[in-house]
Amino acid sequence: MHSRQAKRLLGRLLKTATPRKNAQVTIYSGIKEIKYPDHVKVVDYRSDTFSIPSQQMRQVMFEAKVGDDVYGEDPTVNELESKGANLFGKEAALFCASGTMSNLLAVMTHSDQRGCEVIVGDESHILMWEQAGAAQIAGAQLRTVANRSDGTFDLNEMSSKIRSNKVKFLPRTSLVCIENTHNSCGGRVLPIPWLKQLGEVVKSFNLPLHLDGARLFNSVVYYGLPPADVVKECDSINLCLSKGLGAPLGSLLVGSSNFIEKARYLRKVIGGGMRQVGLMAAAGIYALDNMVVRLREDHEHAHAIGKAISECRSPVITVDMEGVQTNILLIQMDTRYVKSDEFCQRLSMVTDEELKGSNPTAVKILPWSPSIARLVVCCNNTLEDRLATIEKVKSVVWEYDQRAQGREPTSIRT
């Protein structure tokens, strides 16, 4: 092909190409701010990061004894760290500002030199949502294995990707990371038998195993097992105290005394040395003491909404009920009739006809991919929220079913 013809062909391709909206960008721009009339009920299921501290939690924060944590003299932080370590059967813990910081510190601490390689699932939070911190800051390369729908991955594939720098062209694998529950897989809980197998394989390579447990207690409640049994195979754990546990911020990094001593040193250089932070640690203690058992209510809440959608028997909007295990619900749609961002926008809208009803409701959820919307339940959400949401979602599902039968265009008229 002559260069002139090639240029013309390229020009035509560029004109006809449809830009693909980045899924991550869609998640944060998918719901526009809407001002609702006072009598509209607004239910927010965008994330459990929207959880709000209870009045009781605020009170213990107000009363917390504090000191300088960088000097190790904040008694409330010390209590929280000791409590976290004991809960998971490990030697020590470190209070961090966020789960992202906690995961980054795990990568930095386990990888004893720059240029190491860390194995993660291709749908993991560490890979997808932490701004490539492993590369930016820790100098570590992430190597992926394909996540299955339940959050696990093939152990043979993982084993085949473990490398040694005895060959001078290769990086050295320093760490394997897993996620439980698994966010992108819909809050799925990693099976205990698989975790045991994984632990055996990782140990056979003399590698550490890190658990990103942003929603770890959701899995603990689902299993009905002691926390220490759930993390038995793991050398380090990130436990988020916000999200479903309701604290305003903070995560614990848990592991051996030697590991935590190194992580504490590294925390300072990434700006994680906090002073009178016992105010926040007090919220974490309250969360561990009072907010874990109630997570089962969030699981039941998500399951009830999923069941209501499933019982609609819609050809357009569906839910895989087998995958609804904890507080996250993935709603799937036939993109011939509706894409997730439009579905989310419709749920967040209140039409003139709905305003005339007895219980007008706006429901906020997030588009997760073009064909999947994500709903996450937390301690903010009530039984009344659940019932109103079920009514609203069933109505919107019916609208799209009508469209599918009539082959209507893909825009909503309100």
C-alpha positions as CSV (number, residue, x, y, z in Angstrom):
1,M,0.0,0.0,0.0
2,H,1.4,3.4,-1.0
3,S,2.0,5.9,1.8
4,R,-0.7,8.3,0.5
5,Q,-3.3,5.5,0.5
6,A,-2.2,4.5,4.0
7,K,-2.7,8.0,5.3
8,R,-6.2,8.3,3.7
9,L,-7.2,4.9,5.3
10,L,-5.8,6.0,8.7
11,G,-7.8,9.3,8.4
12,R,-11.0,7.4,7.8
13,L,-10.4,5.0,10.7
14,L,-9.8,7.9,13.1
15,K,-13.0,9.7,12.0
16,T,-15.1,6.6,12.4
17,A,-13.5,5.3,15.6
18,T,-15.8,5.6,18.7
19,P,-13.9,6.9,21.7
20,R,-14.1,4.5,24.6
21,K,-14.9,6.1,27.9
22,N,-12.5,5.0,30.6
23,A,-14.4,2.9,33.2
24,Q,-12.6,4.4,36.2
25,V,-13.4,8.0,35.0
26,T,-17.0,7.0,34.5
27,I,-17.3,5.8,38.1
28,Y,-16.4,9.2,39.5
29,S,-18.4,11.2,36.9
30,G,-21.3,8.9,36.5
31,I,-23.7,10.6,39.0
32,K,-24.1,14.4,38.5
33,E,-25.0,16.5,41.5
34,I,-28.8,16.9,41.6
35,K,-30.8,19.1,43.9
36,Y,-33.9,17.3,45.0
37,P,-37.1,18.6,46.5
38,D,-37.3,18.3,50.3
39,H,-39.8,15.4,50.3
40,V,-37.6,13.2,48.0
41,K,-35.8,10.3,49.8
42,V,-32.2,10.1,48.7
43,V,-30.5,6.7,49.2
44,D,-26.7,6.5,48.7
45,Y,-25.2,3.2,47.8
46,R,-22.2,4.5,45.8
47,S,-19.7,3.1,48.3
48,D,-19.3,2.1,51.9
49,T,-16.6,4.8,52.0
50,F,-19.6,7.1,52.6
51,S,-20.2,5.6,56.0
52,I,-20.7,8.2,58.8
53,P,-19.4,7.8,62.4
54,S,-22.2,7.2,64.9
55,Q,-22.8,9.5,67.8
56,Q,-21.4,6.9,70.1
57,M,-18.2,6.7,68.0
58,R,-17.9,10.5,68.0
59,Q,-18.1,10.5,71.8
60,V,-15.3,8.0,72.3
61,M,-13.2,10.1,69.9
62,F,-13.9,13.2,72.0
63,E,-12.9,11.4,75.2
64,A,-9.7,9.7,73.8
65,K,-6.4,10.0,75.6
66,V,-3.7,11.2,73.2
67,G,0.0,11.6,72.9
68,D,2.7,11.9,70.2
69,D,2.4,8.7,68.1
70,V,5.7,9.3,66.2
71,Y,7.3,8.9,69.6
72,G,5.1,5.9,70.4
73,E,3.4,7.8,73.2
74,D,-0.2,7.9,72.1
75,P,-1.9,5.4,74.4
76,T,-5.0,5.0,72.3
77,V,-3.0,4.2,69.1
78,N,-1.0,1.7,71.1
79,E,-4.2,0.1,72.3
80,L,-5.6,-0.1,68.8
81,E,-2.4,-1.6,67.4
82,S,-2.3,-4.2,70.1
83,K,-5.9,-5.1,69.7
84,G,-5.5,-5.5,65.9
85,A,-2.5,-7.7,66.2
86,N,-4.2,-10.0,68.8
87,L,-7.4,-10.3,66.7
88,F,-5.5,-11.7,63.8
89,G,-3.0,-13.8,65.7
90,K,0.0,-11.7,64.7
91,E,2.8,-10.1,66.7
92,A,2.3,-6.4,65.9
93,A,0.3,-3.8,64.0
94,L,0.7,-0.3,62.6
95,F,-1.9,2.4,62.4
96,C,-2.0,4.0,58.9
97,A,-3.9,6.9,57.4
98,S,-5.5,4.7,54.7
99,G,-5.7,1.3,53.1
100,T,-3.7,2.6,50.1
101,M,-0.9,3.6,52.5
102,S,-1.1,0.3,54.3
103,N,-0.8,-1.7,51.0
104,L,2.0,0.5,49.8
105,L,4.0,0.0,53.0
106,A,3.5,-3.8,52.7
107,V,5.0,-3.7,49.2
108,M,7.9,-1.5,50.3
109,T,8.6,-3.6,53.4
110,H,8.5,-7.0,51.7
111,S,10.5,-5.8,48.7
112,D,13.9,-5.2,50.2
113,Q,15.3,-3.5,47.1
114,R,14.0,-1.4,44.1
115,G,13.2,-3.4,41.0
116,C,11.4,-6.3,42.7
117,E,8.3,-7.8,41.2
118,V,5.0,-8.2,43.0
119,I,2.3,-10.6,41.8
120,V,-1.3,-9.4,42.0
121,G,-4.7,-10.3,40.5
122,D,-5.5,-8.3,37.3
123,E,-8.7,-7.0,39.0
124,S,-7.0,-6.2,42.3
125,H,-7.4,-2.8,44.0
126,I,-3.6,-2.5,44.3
127,L,-3.3,-2.6,40.6
128,M,-6.4,-0.8,39.5
129,W,-7.1,1.9,42.1
130,E,-3.8,2.9,43.9
131,Q,-2.2,5.2,41.3
132,A,0.6,2.7,40.6
133,G,2.1,3.6,44.0
134,A,4.1,0.3,43.9
135,A,6.0,1.6,40.9
136,Q,5.9,5.4,41.7
137,I,7.2,5.1,45.2
138,A,8.2,1.6,46.1
139,G,10.1,1.0,42.8
140,A,8.3,-2.4,42.4
141,Q,6.8,-3.8,39.3
142,L,3.3,-5.4,39.4
143,R,2.9,-8.6,37.5
144,T,-0.7,-9.9,37.0
145,V,-2.5,-13.2,37.1
146,A,-6.0,-13.4,35.8
147,N,-8.7,-13.1,38.5
148,R,-11.5,-15.6,38.3
149,S,-15.1,-14.3,39.0
150,D,-14.8,-15.4,42.6
151,G,-11.6,-13.3,43.2
152,T,-9.2,-16.3,43.2
153,F,-6.7,-17.1,40.5
154,D,-5.0,-20.1,39.0
155,L,-2.2,-21.2,41.2
156,N,-0.3,-22.8,38.3
157,E,-0.4,-19.5,36.4
158,M,0.8,-17.7,39.5
159,S,3.7,-20.2,40.0
160,S,4.7,-19.8,36.4
161,K,5.1,-16.1,36.9
162,I,7.4,-16.2,39.9
163,R,10.9,-15.2,38.9
164,S,14.4,-15.1,40.2
165,N,17.1,-12.5,39.5
166,K,19.7,-15.2,39.3
167,V,19.1,-14.7,35.6
168,K,20.6,-11.2,35.2
169,F,17.8,-10.0,32.8
170,L,14.9,-10.7,35.3
171,P,13.4,-9.0,38.3
172,R,13.0,-11.0,41.5
173,T,9.5,-11.8,42.8
174,S,9.3,-10.4,46.3
175,L,5.6,-10.8,47.2
176,V,2.2,-12.2,46.3
177,C,-0.9,-10.1,47.1
178,I,-4.6,-11.2,47.4
179,E,-7.8,-9.3,48.2
180,N,-10.6,-10.5,50.5
181,T,-13.4,-9.6,50.0
182,H,-12.8,-8.9,46.4
183,N,-14.1,-5.5,45.4
184,S,-14.1,-5.8,41.6
185,C,-15.5,-9.3,41.8
186,G,-18.6,-8.1,43.7
187,G,-17.6,-8.5,47.3
188,R,-16.8,-12.2,46.8
189,V,-15.2,-14.1,49.7
190,L,-12.1,-16.1,48.9
191,P,-12.7,-19.9,49.7
192,I,-10.8,-21.1,52.7
193,P,-9.6,-24.3,50.9
194,W,-8.1,-22.1,48.1
195,L,-6.4,-19.9,50.7
196,K,-4.8,-22.9,52.3
197,Q,-3.5,-24.2,48.9
198,L,-2.2,-20.7,48.1
199,G,-0.4,-20.5,51.4
200,E,1.3,-23.8,50.7
201,V,2.4,-22.8,47.2
202,V,3.7,-19.4,48.2
203,K,5.7,-20.9,51.1
204,S,7.2,-23.5,48.8
205,F,8.8,-20.5,46.9
206,N,9.8,-18.9,50.2
207,L,7.7,-15.8,49.4
208,P,5.5,-13.7,51.8
209,L,1.8,-13.4,51.2
210,H,0.0,-10.0,51.7
211,L,-3.8,-9.7,52.1
212,D,-5.5,-6.5,51.1
213,G,-8.4,-6.7,53.6
214,A,-10.1,-3.5,52.9
215,R,-13.4,-5.3,53.7
216,L,-11.8,-8.2,55.6
217,F,-14.4,-8.3,58.4
218,N,-17.2,-8.8,55.8
219,S,-15.4,-12.0,54.9
220,V,-15.0,-12.9,58.6
221,V,-18.7,-12.5,59.2
222,Y,-19.5,-14.5,56.1
223,Y,-17.3,-17.4,57.1
224,G,-18.4,-17.3,60.8
225,L,-14.7,-18.0,61.7
226,P,-12.3,-16.3,64.1
227,P,-10.4,-13.6,62.3
228,A,-7.1,-15.3,63.0
229,D,-8.2,-18.4,61.2
230,V,-9.2,-16.4,58.1
231,V,-5.7,-14.8,57.8
232,K,-3.6,-17.8,58.9
233,E,-1.8,-18.1,55.6
234,C,-1.0,-14.4,55.4
235,D,2.3,-12.8,56.5
236,S,0.8,-9.3,56.4
237,I,-2.7,-7.9,56.4
238,N,-4.2,-4.5,55.5
239,L,-7.4,-4.0,57.5
240,C,-9.5,-0.9,56.7
241,L,-11.3,0.6,59.7
242,S,-13.5,2.9,57.7
243,K,-15.9,1.6,55.0
244,G,-18.3,-0.8,56.7
245,L,-16.8,-0.4,60.1
246,G,-17.7,3.3,60.1
247,A,-14.6,4.9,61.3
248,P,-13.8,8.3,59.6
249,L,-10.3,7.1,58.5
250,G,-7.5,4.6,59.1
251,S,-6.2,1.2,58.4
252,L,-4.1,-1.3,60.3
253,L,-1.1,-3.0,58.8
254,V,-0.7,-6.3,60.7
255,G,2.3,-8.7,60.7
256,S,5.4,-9.9,62.6
257,S,7.2,-7.6,65.0
258,N,10.2,-7.3,62.6
259,F,7.9,-6.5,59.6
260,I,6.0,-3.8,61.5
261,E,9.2,-2.3,62.8
262,K,10.4,-1.8,59.2
263,A,7.0,-0.6,58.1
264,R,6.9,2.0,60.9
265,Y,10.2,3.4,59.7
266,L,9.0,3.6,56.1
267,R,5.7,5.1,57.1
268,K,7.6,8.3,58.1
269,V,9.1,8.9,54.7
270,I,5.7,8.7,52.9
271,G,4.2,11.3,55.3
272,G,2.4,8.8,57.5
273,G,3.9,9.9,60.8
274,M,0.9,11.3,62.7
275,R,0.9,13.0,66.1
276,Q,-2.1,13.1,68.4
277,V,-3.9,10.6,66.3
278,G,-5.5,8.8,69.2
279,L,-8.7,10.7,68.3
280,M,-8.9,8.6,65.2
281,A,-7.6,5.4,66.8
282,A,-10.4,5.6,69.3
283,A,-12.9,5.4,66.4
284,G,-11.0,2.3,65.2
285,I,-11.3,0.6,68.7
286,Y,-15.0,1.4,68.8
287,A,-15.4,0.0,65.3
288,L,-13.7,-3.3,66.2
289,D,-15.7,-3.7,69.3
290,N,-19.1,-2.6,68.0
291,M,-19.4,-2.6,64.2
292,V,-18.3,-6.0,63.1
293,V,-21.3,-8.2,64.0
294,R,-23.7,-5.8,62.4
295,L,-22.0,-6.2,59.0
296,R,-24.4,-9.2,58.5
297,E,-27.2,-6.6,58.3
298,D,-25.4,-5.1,55.3
299,H,-25.1,-8.5,53.6
300,E,-28.8,-9.2,54.1
301,H,-29.6,-5.7,52.8
302,A,-27.6,-6.2,49.5
303,H,-29.0,-9.7,49.1
304,A,-32.6,-8.5,49.4
305,I,-32.1,-5.9,46.7
306,G,-30.4,-8.4,44.5
307,K,-33.2,-10.9,45.0
308,A,-35.9,-8.3,44.1
309,I,-34.1,-7.5,40.8
310,S,-33.6,-11.2,40.1
311,E,-37.3,-11.9,40.7
312,C,-38.2,-9.3,38.0
313,R,-36.9,-11.9,35.5
314,S,-35.8,-9.1,33.3
315,P,-34.1,-9.8,30.0
316,V,-32.3,-6.5,30.3
317,I,-31.3,-6.1,34.0
318,T,-30.0,-9.1,35.9
319,V,-28.1,-10.2,39.0
320,D,-26.0,-13.3,39.6
321,M,-27.4,-14.2,43.0
322,E,-24.7,-16.8,43.6
323,G,-22.2,-14.0,43.6
324,V,-24.0,-11.9,46.2
325,Q,-22.2,-12.9,49.3
326,T,-21.5,-9.7,51.3
327,N,-22.4,-6.0,51.0
328,I,-21.6,-5.5,47.3
329,L,-24.1,-6.1,44.5
330,L,-23.2,-6.1,40.9
331,I,-26.1,-5.4,38.6
332,Q,-25.6,-6.5,35.0
333,M,-27.3,-5.1,31.9
334,D,-27.8,-5.8,28.3
335,T,-26.0,-2.9,26.7
336,R,-28.1,-3.1,23.5
337,Y,-30.8,-1.4,25.6
338,V,-29.0,0.4,28.4
339,K,-25.5,1.0,29.6
340,S,-24.6,1.3,33.2
341,D,-24.0,5.0,33.3
342,E,-27.5,5.7,31.9
343,F,-29.0,3.1,34.3
344,C,-27.3,4.9,37.3
345,Q,-28.5,8.3,36.1
346,R,-32.0,7.1,35.8
347,L,-32.0,5.7,39.3
348,S,-30.8,9.0,40.6
349,M,-33.5,10.9,38.8
350,V,-37.0,11.6,40.1
351,T,-39.6,12.1,37.3
352,D,-42.6,14.4,37.5
353,E,-44.8,11.2,37.7
354,E,-42.7,9.9,40.6
355,L,-42.9,13.2,42.5
356,K,-46.7,12.7,42.6
357,G,-46.3,9.4,44.4
358,S,-46.3,8.8,48.1
359,N,-42.6,7.9,48.4
360,P,-40.4,9.6,45.6
361,T,-36.9,8.1,45.8
362,A,-33.6,8.8,44.3
363,V,-31.0,6.0,44.4
364,K,-27.3,6.6,43.9
365,I,-25.1,3.8,42.7
366,L,-22.0,3.7,40.5
367,P,-21.3,2.5,36.9
368,W,-18.6,-0.1,37.3
369,S,-18.1,-1.0,33.6
370,P,-20.3,-0.3,30.5
371,S,-22.4,-3.4,31.4
372,I,-22.2,-3.5,35.2
373,A,-23.4,-1.1,37.9
374,R,-22.2,-1.5,41.5
375,L,-24.3,-1.0,44.7
376,V,-22.6,-1.1,48.1
377,V,-24.4,-1.2,51.4
378,C,-23.0,0.3,54.6
379,C,-24.1,1.2,58.2
380,N,-25.8,4.4,56.9
381,N,-28.5,2.4,55.1
382,T,-31.7,1.5,56.8
383,L,-34.5,-1.0,56.3
384,E,-36.6,2.0,55.0
385,D,-33.8,2.6,52.5
386,R,-33.9,-1.0,51.4
387,L,-37.7,-1.0,50.8
388,A,-37.7,2.3,49.0
389,T,-34.8,1.2,46.8
390,I,-36.5,-2.1,45.9
391,E,-39.6,-0.2,44.8
392,K,-37.6,2.3,42.7
393,V,-35.3,-0.3,41.1
394,K,-38.2,-2.6,40.1
395,S,-39.9,0.4,38.5
396,V,-36.8,1.3,36.5
397,V,-36.2,-2.3,35.5
398,W,-39.8,-2.4,34.2
399,E,-39.1,0.7,32.1
400,Y,-36.1,-0.9,30.4
401,D,-38.0,-4.2,29.8
402,Q,-40.7,-2.1,28.0
403,R,-38.0,-0.5,25.9
404,A,-36.6,-3.9,25.0
405,Q,-40.0,-5.2,23.9
406,G,-40.6,-2.1,21.8
407,R,-37.0,-1.6,20.6
408,E,-37.2,2.0,21.7
409,P,-34.1,4.3,21.3
410,T,-31.6,4.3,24.1
411,S,-32.4,7.7,25.6
412,I,-34.7,8.2,28.6
413,R,-37.5,10.8,28.3
414,T,-38.6,12.4,31.5
